[in-house]
């Protein structure tokens, strides 16, 4: 297959939740499949997510 792009985003509530998910047989198989491929990119971001909202009266 050429020119196929697959993007998977997964969000977890905590590092412990990630560890629990990856410790299952299914999680281990997914991790094995992702890390065994030589093509593509695999990235991980760990951190706190903040959301900022601009209020209309503050913009004007």
N, C-alpha and C positions, 0 to 999 in steps of 0.2 A: 504494500500500500504506500502510495506516495502522497505527500502534502496533506497528511492527516495530523491534526493537533488535538490532543486530549488534555484538558485542564481539569484537575480535581482539587477542590478546596474543601478542607474539613476543619471544623472548629470544635475545640474541646473546652470544657469549663475549667480544667486544671491539668497540671502535669500528671497528677495521679490518674486522671481519667484517660490520658493518652497511654500511660503504662498499662492500665487495666485492659484497654482495647487491644494493644499490641501483644499482650501476654496470652490471648486466646489463640487456639489453633488457626482460626481464620485470619486473625491479625498477623500472626507470624508468617502465614502464606502470602498475604498481601505485601508485607515488608520484604519478603524474599523475592517476590516477582518485581517489585519496584527497584530493588537494589541490584538485581542480576542483569538488568538490561544495560547495554553500553551506549545506547542512543538516548538522546533527550536530556532533560534537566530535571533535577529533583531539588527542591528548596524547602527550607523549614524556617518559620518565624516563630519565635517564642517571646512573648512579652504581653504587656497590658495594652488593651485597646481603649482609646478614648474617643468620644464623639463630641464634637463642638458644633453648636448651632448658633448662627448669626440671626439675631432678632432684627426685624425690619426697622424698628425705631432707632437701633444703634447704627445701622448702615447709613441712614440719611443724614 
